[in-house]
Amino acid sequence: MIITTSGQVAGRSIVRTIGLVTGNTIRARHVGQDTIAWVKKLVGGEIEEYTSLLADARKEAVERMVKEAEKQGANAIIAVRLATAEIMQGASEILAYGTAVVLE
């Protein structure tokens, strides 16, 4: 599966556009991680616990989007974007979306 943020794939032609595909996940912070993050906020620097949490959430959302595209017969997803939204305090949604296509 080719995944790109551009609207085309260099050297390849789109022979069929399948349409929008999405993948999402909702993640909540852990109380223990919040305590560590609060301390790091006072000291300064990267809060690795949150970095890791968001990286895992993005990966899962993209994997779910890819599965949806594969089910529909796509071999590429173009114009991929990621979005986040706070669902409630301490919980956020990560959404991956793009256009599923078939390349020659």
Backbone hydrogen bonds, N-H to C=O, Kabsch-Sander energy under -0.5 kcal/mol:
donor,donor_aa,acceptor,acceptor_aa,energy
2,I,75,N,-1.8
4,T,77,I,-2.4
12,R,9,V,-2.2
15,V,13,S,-0.6
15,V,102,V,-2.7
16,R,102,V,-1.4
18,I,16,R,-0.6
18,I,100,A,-2.5
19,G,100,A,-1.7
21,V,98,G,-2.4
23,G,96,A,-2.1
25,T,94,I,-1.7
27,R,92,S,-2.7
29,R,90,G,-2.6
34,D,30,H,-2.3
35,T,31,V,-1.8
36,I,32,G,-1.9
37,A,33,Q,-2.8
38,W,34,D,-2.4
39,V,35,T,-1.9
40,K,36,I,-2.4
41,K,37,A,-2.3
42,L,38,W,-1.3
43,V,39,V,-1.6
44,G,40,K,-3.6
48,E,46,E,-1.0
50,Y,47,I,-0.9
51,T,47,I,-2.0
52,S,48,E,-2.8
53,L,49,E,-1.8
54,L,50,Y,-2.6
55,A,51,T,-2.3
56,D,52,S,-2.5
57,A,53,L,-1.9
58,R,54,L,-2.6
59,K,55,A,-2.3
60,E,56,D,-2.3
61,A,57,A,-2.3
62,V,58,R,-2.5
63,E,59,K,-2.4
64,R,60,E,-2.2
65,M,61,A,-2.0
66,V,62,V,-2.6
67,K,63,E,-2.2
68,E,64,R,-1.9
69,A,65,M,-2.2
70,E,66,V,-2.8
71,K,67,K,-2.2
72,Q,68,E,-1.1
73,G,70,E,-1.6
74,A,69,A,-2.4
75,N,101,V,-1.9
76,A,101,V,-1.4
77,I,2,I,-2.9
78,I,99,T,-2.7
79,A,6,S,-3.0
80,V,4,T,-2.2
81,R,97,Y,-2.8
83,A,95,L,-2.6
85,A,93,E,-1.8
87,I,85,A,-0.6
87,I,91,A,-2.0
88,M,91,A,-1.5
91,A,88,M,-2.6
92,S,27,R,-2.6
93,E,85,A,-3.2
94,I,25,T,-2.7
95,L,83,A,-3.1
96,A,23,G,-3.3
97,Y,81,R,-2.4
98,G,21,V,-1.9
99,T,78,I,-2.9
100,A,19,G,-3.4
100,A,98,G,-0.6
101,V,76,A,-2.6
102,V,16,R,-2.7
103,L,101,V,-0.5
104,E,13,S,-2.5
